[in-house]
Amino acid sequence: MKIKAAVVEKKGGPFVIKDDVELSEMQADDLQIHMVASGICHSDEALRKGDAEIGYPIVLGHEGSGIVEKVGPEVKNFKVGDHVVLSFYGCGNCENCLKGMPTRCLNYAANNLSGVRPDGSDHFTEDGHRVSDMFDQSSFTTTTVVRERNAVKVPKNLDLRRLGPLGCGYVTGSGTVLNTLKPKPGDTIAVFGTGAVGLAAMMAGKISGCTTVIAVDVVDSRLQLAKELGATDTINSKNEDAVAKIKELTDGKGVDYAVDTTGVTKVMEDSIQALAQGGTTATIAVTANHIDLDTWNDLCTNDRSIIGVNMGDSIPQVDIPRLIKFYQMGMFDFDKTEKFYPFEQINEANADSGSGKTIKPVLVIDDQYKPEE
């Protein structure tokens, strides 16, 4: 079937909205999704620019939300009319998936970042030629098909336009803290970068019971929002030395945990220097930057650790409902980071994301959708 999609035709090119993209036929375990909205993530921009490449032309987007309009004969957990958030695809059969670690799926790259469906077939074509996909999802479309394992059912009384970013940015930041770092009540944490991922990590630190939650950024308006969302302290690292200030706020010790979401070399290095003895920093930004590390003095002598975390070590079908519950309880106000844009303004929305003008742009693809009262 023909669908409307935002296509990046070449490396570094703009998004071009086309209405002649051909969507693949459904398979037995597929859902056909009427897309309502999609968040824009920095990973989309990295692929658009070519910092990482899948192949062009490509339909990006991996923070989609929508309504199930068809189900394959082998689908067991969804029905037509269900509201869903879309996330990455884990095969469910490899050793790591069976251990409950789908973010470490041994087929993760092939399933999510190869440009084709998990079975190797084309997700989209145009004039008979392949158009690459992302995350077996490609949410910058009016309609898509996904595997059952891509989808997470969500309550129908919540605004679908707000929920899509739970599938990547919010689950990545919060999962890094809740699933991987696992701070205890009374611990201390610093989050470097207060975009969507950083704010999610920061709110998760508060949920975990951290008594000192420090947000570090260079934009005062973001730091103000961080304070509103639960930061006990904020640091504008453009105006003061972040490491020195963190040490001051923690009686000279440093923090037990740090999360870097910036991918900026100096900031990543600061996140290590700000650690207390035995502390751990998680570096989770999509970046090509490297750090200068003295393993003995920076790590060994203070028993510090650096870890990388993919997608918050999350199980979307477990973690997204948990975040929604926190949201309903007023503990995870992710919607305060969002701004809606019409689908046709995707290039403007992406630019606003890149400049920092908007923390989390959300494309409204179905402008007729109305949340249930």
HELIX and SHEET records of a PDB file:
HELIX    1   1 HIS A   42  LYS A   49  1                                   8    
HELIX    2   2 GLU A   95  LEU A   98  1                                   4    
HELIX    3   3 PRO A  102  ARG A  104  5                                   3    
HELIX    4   4 TYR A  108  ASN A  112  1                                   5    
HELIX    5   5 GLU A  148  ASN A  150  5                                   3    
HELIX    6   6 LEU A  160  LEU A  163  1                                   4    
HELIX    7   7 GLY A  164  GLY A  167  5                                   4    
HELIX    8   8 GLY A  169  GLY A  175  1                                   7    
HELIX    9   9 THR A  176  LEU A  181  3                                   6    
HELIX   10  10 ALA A  196  SER A  208  1                                  13    
HELIX   11  11 ASP A  220  GLU A  228  1                                   9    
HELIX   12  12 ALA A  242  LEU A  249  1                                   8    
HELIX   13  13 THR A  265  GLN A  273  1                                   9    
HELIX   14  14 THR A  295  LEU A  299  3                                   5    
HELIX   15  15 CYS A  300  ASN A  302  5                                   3    
HELIX   16  16 MET A  311  ASP A  313  5                                   3    
HELIX   17  17 PRO A  316  GLN A  328  1                                  13    
HELIX   18  18 PHE A  334  THR A  337  5                                   4    
HELIX   19  19 PHE A  343  GLN A  345  5                                   3    
HELIX   20  20 ILE A  346  SER A  355  1                                  10    
SHEET    1   A 5 ILE A  58  VAL A  59  0                                        
SHEET    2   A 5 LYS A   2  VAL A   8 -1                                        
SHEET    3   A 5 PHE A  15  LEU A  23 -1                                        
SHEET    4   A 5 PHE A 124  GLU A 126 -1                                        
SHEET    5   A 5 HIS A 129  VAL A 131 -1                                        
SHEET    1   B 5 THR A 143  ARG A 147  0                                        
SHEET    2   B 5 ASP A  30  GLY A  39 -1                                        
SHEET    3   B 5 GLY A  64  VAL A  71 -1                                        
SHEET    4   B 5 HIS A  83  LEU A  86 -1                                        
SHEET    5   B 5 ALA A 151  LYS A 153 -1                                        
SHEET    1   C 4 THR A 143  ARG A 147  0                                        
SHEET    2   C 4 ASP A  30  GLY A  39 -1                                        
SHEET    3   C 4 LYS A 360  VAL A 364 -1                                        
SHEET    4   C 4 GLU A 338  PRO A 342  1                                        
SHEET    1   D 6 ASP A 233  ASN A 236  0                                        
SHEET    2   D 6 THR A 212  ASP A 217  1                                        
SHEET    3   D 6 THR A 188  PHE A 192  1                                        
SHEET    4   D 6 VAL A 255  ASP A 260  1                                        
SHEET    5   D 6 LEU A 275  THR A 283  1                                        
SHEET    6   D 6 SER A 305  GLY A 308  1                                        
END                                                                             
